[in-house]
Amino acid sequence: MNEFLIALRSLIALTLLTGVAYPLLVTGLGQLANAEAVQGSLIKRGEQVVGSRWLAQPFQQAGYFWPRPSAGDYATVASGASNKGPTSKDLLDKIKARKADLLKAHLLPADAFVPPELLMASGSGLDPELSPAAVQFQVPRVAHARGLQPQELAALIQSATKGPQLGLLGAPRVNVLELNMALLQLEQRKFSLKQGHQHESQQ
């Protein structure tokens, strides 16, 4: 009986320590160090949460920049790779279909180059970033859909491009969700300026 009580007390103590105290301590320290990251690095448009900086979203409209493909349809629960090897016919067929869709959407010939990261899903299926080259590839489509100049989008991409971490690790990259939010802000500024000019001309 004594051994049972000792084991029960140990179980309760360890449960409280590892299941309650430790998570609360780590969360509290995280809130002090970087509250934004602890809360999921959420991106807001006004008061509305539109997503997380670390999770790709399935933008499909022509007027938005598109992320990498996802083997799990961008679902966080089913995230991951397809685990299909380079000799898989199903994988090769998917890549061919993705390339055909991209060439059609961008009005390009069949032999045009398409950045590989737009054809193949990442290991997580939720990679939120693209290389600047993969984003630049989409500029003509986005510019045409929104009636913007390619130079405007090029400037937007340049300001959204992040260099290697610590100047050494990784390659330049662009967060697709952040870029699309900046795109909407650019349109809003242009609309506000247009409205202002129209108001002045009517006076």
C-alpha positions as CSV (number, residue, x, y, z in Angstrom):
1,M,0.0,0.0,0.0
2,N,2.8,2.4,0.9
3,E,4.5,1.7,-2.4
4,F,1.3,2.4,-4.3
5,L,0.9,5.8,-2.5
6,I,4.5,6.7,-3.2
7,A,4.0,5.8,-6.9
8,L,0.7,7.8,-7.0
9,R,2.3,10.8,-5.4
10,S,5.2,10.6,-7.8
11,L,2.8,10.4,-10.7
12,I,0.8,13.4,-9.6
13,A,4.0,15.4,-8.8
14,L,5.6,14.7,-12.2
15,T,2.3,15.4,-14.0
16,L,2.0,18.8,-12.4
17,L,5.7,19.5,-13.0
18,T,6.0,18.5,-16.6
19,G,2.4,19.0,-17.7
20,V,1.5,22.3,-16.0
21,A,4.5,24.1,-14.4
22,Y,7.0,23.5,-17.2
23,P,4.7,24.5,-20.1
24,L,3.6,27.6,-18.2
25,L,7.2,28.6,-17.4
26,V,8.3,28.1,-21.0
27,T,5.3,30.0,-22.4
28,G,5.8,32.9,-19.9
29,L,9.5,33.2,-20.8
30,G,8.6,33.1,-24.5
31,Q,6.0,35.8,-24.1
32,L,8.7,38.0,-22.4
33,A,11.3,37.2,-25.1
34,N,9.1,37.3,-28.2
35,A,5.4,37.4,-27.7
36,E,4.6,37.6,-31.4
37,A,6.4,34.3,-32.2
38,V,4.8,32.5,-29.2
39,Q,1.3,33.6,-30.4
40,G,2.0,32.1,-33.9
41,S,3.6,35.0,-35.8
42,L,0.1,36.0,-36.9
43,I,-0.4,38.5,-39.8
44,K,-3.4,40.8,-39.6
45,R,-5.1,43.0,-42.1
46,G,-6.7,45.6,-39.9
47,E,-8.2,43.7,-37.0
48,Q,-8.6,40.5,-38.9
49,V,-6.1,37.6,-38.7
50,V,-5.3,36.5,-42.2
51,G,-2.7,33.8,-41.5
52,S,0.6,33.0,-39.9
53,R,4.0,34.1,-41.2
54,W,5.2,30.5,-41.1
55,L,2.4,28.7,-43.0
56,A,1.7,28.8,-46.7
57,Q,-1.8,29.5,-47.9
58,P,-3.4,28.3,-51.2
59,F,-3.7,31.5,-53.2
60,Q,-5.2,30.7,-56.5
61,Q,-6.5,33.9,-58.0
62,A,-4.5,35.4,-60.8
63,G,-4.0,38.6,-58.9
64,Y,-2.0,37.1,-56.1
65,F,1.4,35.5,-55.9
66,W,1.2,31.8,-55.6
67,P,3.2,29.7,-53.1
68,R,4.9,26.3,-53.6
69,P,2.6,23.3,-54.2
70,S,1.6,21.3,-51.2
71,A,1.3,17.5,-51.0
72,G,-1.3,17.9,-48.2
73,D,-3.4,20.7,-49.8
74,Y,-1.9,23.2,-47.2
75,A,-3.6,21.4,-44.3
76,T,-1.6,21.7,-41.1
77,V,-2.8,18.4,-39.8
78,A,-1.9,16.5,-42.9
79,S,1.3,18.5,-43.6
80,G,4.3,16.7,-45.0
81,A,5.8,15.4,-48.2
82,S,4.3,12.8,-50.6
83,N,7.2,10.4,-50.0
84,K,7.3,9.6,-53.7
85,G,10.7,9.1,-55.2
86,P,12.1,10.6,-58.4
87,T,11.1,7.6,-60.4
88,S,7.5,7.7,-59.3
89,K,5.2,8.0,-62.4
90,D,2.5,9.6,-60.3
91,L,5.0,12.3,-59.1
92,L,6.3,13.0,-62.6
93,D,2.7,13.3,-63.9
94,K,1.9,15.8,-61.2
95,I,4.9,17.9,-62.0
96,K,4.0,17.8,-65.7
97,A,0.5,18.9,-64.9
98,R,1.7,21.7,-62.6
99,K,4.0,22.9,-65.3
100,A,1.3,22.9,-67.9
101,D,-1.0,24.9,-65.6
102,L,1.7,27.4,-64.8
103,L,2.6,27.9,-68.5
104,K,-1.1,28.4,-69.4
105,A,-1.6,30.8,-66.6
106,H,1.4,32.9,-67.6
107,L,0.8,32.6,-71.4
108,L,4.2,31.0,-72.0
109,P,5.3,28.5,-74.6
110,A,5.7,24.8,-73.8
111,D,9.5,25.0,-73.7
112,A,9.6,28.0,-71.2
113,F,11.6,27.6,-68.0
114,V,9.6,27.3,-64.8
115,P,11.3,27.6,-61.4
116,P,11.5,24.1,-59.9
117,E,10.1,25.2,-56.5
118,L,6.8,26.1,-58.3
119,L,6.6,22.5,-59.5
120,M,7.6,20.5,-56.5
121,A,6.1,20.5,-53.0
122,S,8.4,21.2,-50.0
123,G,9.1,18.6,-47.3
124,S,6.5,20.2,-45.0
125,G,4.0,21.1,-47.6
126,L,3.6,24.4,-45.8
127,D,6.7,26.3,-46.9
128,P,5.7,30.0,-46.8
129,E,8.6,31.3,-48.8
130,L,9.9,31.4,-52.4
131,S,13.1,32.5,-54.0
132,P,13.0,36.0,-55.6
133,A,13.3,34.3,-59.0
134,A,10.2,32.2,-58.4
135,V,8.3,35.3,-57.4
136,Q,9.6,37.3,-60.3
137,F,8.3,34.6,-62.6
138,Q,4.8,35.5,-61.6
139,V,5.1,39.2,-62.0
140,P,3.5,39.4,-65.6
141,R,0.4,37.5,-64.5
142,V,-0.1,39.5,-61.3
143,A,0.6,42.8,-63.0
144,H,-1.9,42.0,-65.8
145,A,-4.6,40.8,-63.4
146,R,-4.4,43.9,-61.2
147,G,-3.6,46.5,-63.8
148,L,-0.2,47.4,-62.2
149,Q,3.1,48.1,-63.8
150,P,5.8,45.3,-63.5
151,Q,8.2,48.0,-62.1
152,E,5.8,48.5,-59.2
153,L,5.7,44.8,-58.3
154,A,9.5,44.6,-58.7
155,A,10.0,47.3,-56.1
156,L,7.5,45.5,-53.9
157,I,9.4,42.2,-54.2
158,Q,12.7,43.9,-53.5
159,S,11.4,45.4,-50.3
160,A,10.0,42.0,-49.2
161,T,13.1,40.0,-50.0
162,K,15.0,38.8,-46.9
163,G,18.7,37.9,-47.2
164,P,20.5,34.9,-45.7
165,Q,20.3,34.6,-41.9
166,L,23.3,36.2,-40.3
167,G,24.4,37.0,-43.8
168,L,25.6,33.4,-44.3
169,L,22.8,30.8,-43.8
170,G,20.3,30.0,-46.5
171,A,19.5,32.0,-49.6
172,P,17.4,35.2,-50.3
173,R,13.7,34.5,-49.9
174,V,10.3,36.1,-50.0
175,N,7.4,35.3,-47.7
176,V,4.4,34.9,-50.1
177,L,1.7,35.8,-47.6
178,E,3.5,39.0,-46.5
179,L,4.1,39.9,-50.2
180,N,0.4,39.5,-51.0
181,M,-0.6,41.6,-48.0
182,A,1.9,44.3,-49.2
183,L,0.3,44.0,-52.6
184,L,-3.1,44.8,-51.2
185,Q,-1.7,47.7,-49.3
186,L,-0.1,49.1,-52.5
187,E,-3.5,48.9,-54.3
188,Q,-5.2,50.6,-51.3
189,R,-2.7,53.4,-51.5
190,K,-3.2,53.9,-55.2
191,F,-6.9,53.8,-54.8
192,S,-6.7,56.5,-52.0
193,L,-4.5,58.7,-54.1
194,K,-6.9,58.3,-57.1
195,Q,-9.9,59.2,-54.9
196,G,-8.0,62.3,-53.6
197,H,-7.1,63.5,-57.1
198,Q,-10.7,63.1,-58.2
199,H,-12.0,65.0,-55.2
200,E,-9.5,67.9,-55.9
201,S,-10.6,68.0,-59.6
202,Q,-14.2,68.3,-58.6
203,Q,-13.6,71.3,-56.4
